[in-house]
Amino acid sequence: MMHKFSIAVVTYNTLFYTQLQLMKLREHIPAGSYEILVYDNGSTDGTREWLAEQPEVRLYTGASTNDRSHGQALDFLAEKASHAVFCTLDADAWPVSDNWTDPMFALSDDVVLAGIDREWGFTLKRGYIHPSYLFGWTEWVRKFTFSHIWPEKGNKYDTGEKVTEGVFAAGKQIRCWNPKMVTFDDRFTPKPCDYAGLVWHVWWSSRKAVSPGLVGQEFEDEYHDFCVDFFRKKYDLDF
C-alpha cells in the first residue's frame, strides 16, 4: 500500500539541482501522496525564492547562513512531518524510476528503516542507511538523531549513522539497497551514484556549504559545471 510520506531536503545554493529534483519528484510520484519539507540554509542564488513559489513545498529557513548542520536540519524537519513515512533526499539527488519508493514498501513492524547501505567504517557492523536516500517510519525516526559529531574525525562530520544505530539498539531491523559509482569522465573521480536504478545522487556537487567540515574538501568547480551541463543535455532542460 502506498503510504502518504514526507520528503525532507536540506538546501544551500542548489537552484539547478533543486529544480531538477522537484521536476523528477513530480514525474515519479502520484500527486497528493507526498509533501516536501525543505530547510534552506541561507541560499543566495534564488533557491529559496523559487521554492517559496512551489505549492507542494513547505519551506523553512535559518536565521543565518548555515545556522543548522545537515543533520540538525533533518532532525528539525522530522518534527514537522505530517505523514507516517519520512523520506530524506539530498538536495542533489532525484528519482529516476517510478519504483524509487520501493524502500517504503519494505517497511513493516520489524523493518523500520530502509534505503541505501553506506558503511563508512565508523561504528556499525550491520550496514548503515545513508540519509541521502532513506525511508523510515516517522515515529521511529523521531526517536533518534541524524545529527552527530565524530571526535575521531576532528568534530567535522555530521551524518546519519546514529539513526541506524538507534534502530539496532531498539531491536528493530533495516533493509538495504546497494549503490554503485558512475564515471562520467576520466577527469573526475567517480562521485555520482546510481542508487540501484531508483535514484541518482551527484555526490559533493552541492555540498560546498551545507555541511560543516565538508567545505572545500571534495568539491571541484569544474566537476560541478561538467555535471550541470551533462544533466541539462541528458534531460533537455531549459534551466
N, C-alpha and C positions, 0 to 999 in steps of 0.2 A: 504494500500500500504506500502511495506517495504521501508522506507527511508534509505539512507546511514547514518551511525551515527558514532560519535567519542566517544570512551570509554576512560575515564580518570582514571588513577590509580596512587596513591602515595605509594612508597615502601621505606622500610628501613630494610635490613637484613631479607627478607622474601622469600628466594630462594625456599623452598619447596612449599609454597602456590602460589608463582608466577608461578612456573612450572605447578602446578595443575590448576590454573586459566586459563592459556593460553591453556592448553590441552582441558579444558571444553569449552572455548570460540570457539575454532576451531571445536569442536564436535557439538555445538549447534547454530552456525551462518553460513549462506551461505558465502562462500569465496567471497571476493571482495565487501562485503556490509558494511565493517567497517574499521576503523583504530583504533589503540591502542596508546594512548598518555600516557607515563609513566614519572613521575617525581621521580627520585631516590634521596633520601635524604642522600646519602653518605654511601651506603651499603659496607660492608667489607667481606661479606660471599659468594661472587660470583654472587649475584643477578644482579648487573649492567652489568657484563661481559656477563652473559647468555642472558640478554635482548638485548644487543647490537648485538647479532647474529640472532635475530628473525626478519624475513623480514617484518611483518606487524606492528612492533613496532617502533614508533618514540620516542626515548629516550632523556630525558633532565636530567641533573644532577646539583646539587647545588654546589656552590663554596666551601662550607664547610659542615660538618655534621649537618643536621637539620637546614640549613640556612633559610628554609621556613617552616612555620607550615603547617599542613594538609590542612587547608582552603586556605591559601595563595598559596599553590602549585596547588590546584584545580582552583583557580582564574587564575593563570598563564596558566594552560592547556586549560582553556576555550577560552582564546585569541588565542591559537594555533590551535584550532579545524578547520577542513576543511569542515565539513558536517553540515547540517541543524539541526540535532538532536544531543544533547550532553548527554552522559550517564556517571555517576560516579559509580564506583565499588571499594569497599575497596580491599586492597591487599589480604586479607584473605577471600574473597567472590568469588563464582563462580556459573555459571548457572548449573541447574540440569534438565532442560527441554527445549525442542525446543520452548516452549511458553514463555520463560523467557523475551522476548521482548514485551510481552503484554502491559506493561505500555506505550510503544512508540505509540501503535495504539490507545491509549486513548487521545493522544494529538490532539488539534483542535485549532480553532481561540480563543476559550474561555479558554480551559484547556491547560495551558502552562507548567505544571509540573505534573509528575506522578511518583509514586513509593511507597515505604514502609512508613507507618504512624508511627511516633515515637514522641508522645507528651511527653516531659520531664518536663512540668510544668514551663517553663521559662516565656514566654510571650504570646504564641499562644493559641487561643481558638478554632481554627477550624482545628486542625491537623498540622502536620509538616512532610514534606518529608525528610527522613533521607538520607544523601549523601552516605551512604554505598551501596545504590541501588536506583538510581534516573535516570529518563529520563526527558528531557526538551528541548524546542526549544532553540537552541544555542543563537539566538539573544536575547532571554529573559533572559537566564542565565547570559549573559554578562552584563545585566543592573544592576545586584545586586552583592552580595558578599557571598562567603562561609566562609570567614574569619571574625570572630567576637570574641572579648574577653568579657566575662561576669564579671563585677566587683563584683557582688554578689557571684560569685564562686571563689573569690580570684584571678581574672585575669588569670585563668588557662585553661579555656575551649575554644576550637576553633572548632566549628562545623558549620552546615549549616542552622540554623534557619533563618538567615537574607534573604536567597533566598526566602523561603516560605513567610515570612513577606512582602517582596517586591512585590511578585505576588498578594497577597491580597490587598495591598495598591494601586496597579495599576488597581484594579477591575477585575482581572482575577481569574481563578479557578485552583484547584488541584484535582487530582484523587488518592485515597489511596487504597493500599492493606495492609492487616494486617499480622504481623509476629507472630510466636509462638516460645517459647523457647523449646529446646530439651535437655533432660537429657541423657548424655552418661553414667554416672557412679555416684553412690551415694557419691563418694569422692569429687565431684566437684559441684559448683553451676551451674545451667543450663544456661550457657552462649551461646552455639551455637544456632543459629536461623535458622528456616525454614521459608523463605520468601514466604509464600503462595504456596509452591511447585514449585517455579520458580527459586529461588536462595538460596544457603546455605551460611551462614556467621558465621565463627568461631570467635566470639567476643573476643577481647583482646589478642588473641594468638600471634599477630604480631605487637602490639602497643607499645612495650617497649620503643621505642624512636621516634616514628613517630609524636606524638602529644605532645607539651609542656603541662605539668600539669597532664598527664596521666601516666607518667613514674613511674613504680613500684607500682601503686595503685591497678590494677585489674589483673595483670599478675602473674601467678604461673608457674615456670619451669615444675613442674610435670604435670600440666594441658596441657601445650604446648606439651610435649613429648607424653602424652597419646593421644591427638588429632592427631598428626602426625602419630603415629603408627596405630590408628584407620582407618584413611583415606588411608594409604598405603595398609592395608589389604582389605578395602572396594572396592577400585578401582584396586587392584592388580598392584600397582605401582612399578617401579624399580628405582625410585629416592627418 
